[in-house]
Amino acid sequence: MPADEAVSAGDVAADVAALQRSATAVLALLAPAVGELGTLFATAGHEISLVGGPVRDAFLGRASADLDFTTSASPDETEALLARWGDAHWDIGKEFGTIGAKKFATADHPEVVVEVTTYRTDEYDPASRKPLVAFGDSLEGDLSRRDFTVNAMAVRLPELTFVDPHGGLVDLARGVLRTPIEAARSFDDDPLRMMRAARFAAQLGFTLDPDARRAITEMAERITIVSAERVRDELNKLLLGREPRLGLVVFVETGLATHVLPELPGMKLAIDEHHRHKDVYEHSLTVLDQAIDLETGPDGPVPGPDLVLRIAALLHDCGKPATRRFEQGGTVSFHHHEAVGAKLTAKRMRALRYDKETIAQVTRLVELHLRFHGYGEGAWTDSAVRRYVTDAGPLLERLHRLTRADCTTRNRRKAQRLSTAYDGLEARIAELRGQEELASIRPDLDGEQIMAILSIPPGRDVGAAYQFLMELRLDRGPIGADAAREELLGWWGERGA
């Protein structure tokens, strides 16, 4: 064995030993209720093992709040045993063999939530979006159907015997995502595993085994048979991961994004107008990184990880390819790309079955991300500040972060100038907040007062009058009911009403 390979093998062995020590410490902290669960199933003549993420996380030194188990017991037998063990139990998906249960916290142990699934295998019908489920008969067989070897490790209960038939612990030490069986077969059985590869790259910082990467690249189109909801959930987990950029690179380079989020690789076509970045795609990844850095702790205004901010950061420039124009002098323009991008974002998010509120929030941020630059870098008028705050509404703190993150210029002087200008805007917002209720700006007269003053019934004229007074409020600030009445009457007279 060459010297460098020997060193590498020695390093891996040392890493494996360190992982084993971490797992021993974490598993020792498992609530006594877990041991009781193992004994209960064993006494009933069934096998049960801790599997998947909780085992992987134990080796990484992390305790999992929710625990996943696999068992030889049938779903009905599992449900009966969990009813005896837990304080509550529920049918998560009996057709898939999964039953959940909870043991409430006491003075002796913390709350324990478990999901127990019967040994199984699953695959997709080529013409169907839903997996076909067949129950298996062994732990080893169940582990072989798992997505990656790092998730195909188990701990048998109640004796706490470690089971690793596919070398997952070594892969965990190497930071590699490898499939337990041939990669093409694994992804053919469940195409969603291809999305999980990108997701785990983001969550764990791992790289793909060459066979896995090759198989995903060749089979990427097969992701289209998976339901949009399941794909969306994996995409969300990727974006909420520790290092989304790593997962997104896998997502794009393997071709998965072409079928799931084509706007993302599509941005590689648009050269940044300042020629400071390789392309808009790279710029967008950088904006995402910088937006994540601006997320706050749980007590801050934008607690991370924030899905709305992260999607908006990733897609804020997705309208650039459609609006790219080559101007005289060699410059490139992307006029109104924020409006086009908002429409494209909404369309894609609807296709991925996002809820209406999330779609509205993300698209609004995309639509507003250039608003700051539209006002220029000079002094902000009160009217401009009011409109900025009003248009952003409850998204203001996210818009602050998206706007700041969107500055990726390598020109330090320009970056500092933009940062200082935005500092000035935030200071103006704070100043006006001290004088007015910026968060809930309303006209000086309400609908009832408008109808009384103009002697008109409810209808479009009331709405038009309200909008006139709102514009007046934004331009001049609070002027009082009397002045607003005079302005309203003057406007009404000019309309010839």
C-alpha angles and dihedrals in degrees: 000000000000116000095248092052090048090053091048092049089048091051091050091049090051091048091050090052090051091049091051091053090050092050093049090054094047096044090050087062095056110126116261086241089072091057089049089053091053092049092048093055093042092051088052089054098255134123118233130179139179106241147174125007097006091057092045091048091049089060089049089054096252125127116219120222093205118049128207123207136180124207145181089230119105118246091258092050090047092051092051093049094046090050087060094044105041138056089228135012135183142186106251095174114334092179086062091044098250126136125175131208141175134208111201121234118265135177088272102046142014124248113287124202119188139180116201120194129188115242106274150164124210139188140169128254103230089234096045136077093207127076121245111231127212123173117236133212107223142047092232091053091049092050092050090062093055119113100243136008092245086062094041097077124105143187115216117223142258093008094047094230114172115231120193111157095163104046095255094152092059090047089050090054091048093046093236131144109216129162119242091229131026106314097230091051092047093051092043090054091051117007091190087075087075089062089046089057090061091042094052090047086059096041100042103022090236128150127230123255108245092245091052093048092048093049093049091049091051095043103035094118090063089074086078092076091063117091116263091237094058092045091048092052091053091047090052092051089050093051092046092050128111094260110018092174091067091053094044091053089055089044093054102034094052092050096245092119090057088068100034108031107007092170088072100060087034089069090068086078095063118079112212112258092235093048087228097121135049089243142326090269092062090043090054092051089052092049089052091052091049093046090053089052088056095053114111137225121269093279095049129092095260109031113199140272090044113179096194093053093045096050091046092050091050096048103030092108099036089114093064099088091055094047101039113132128176109225132199112281094037097281124136126221133196102189115189092358089142092062093044090045092053091055093047091048093051092048093050094045091051089052088053090050098244115168119262096250094053090047091050093049096047095045092048091055091049089050093050101040093101097042093099092055090048089065092051127223098288130097115311119233119225089247093055092049092050092050093047092052094042094049092049094045112166090354093067097106091048090047090053089056096043092050093049092045091052090070104093099147117140089215102101095197092053092045091051091047092052092046092050091048091053090047085057092052092051090048090052090050090051091048094051091045087061089057103034141023094256094169092063108027112179133170117265089249128048129215095270092052091047092054092047095049094046096034092229133136125239112291146094094316090062090052092049091049091048091051091050091053091046091055088048090051092050093048100043107018122228110347100170132250097280096053091043090053091054092048091048093051091048091050091047091051092050088055088060091236 
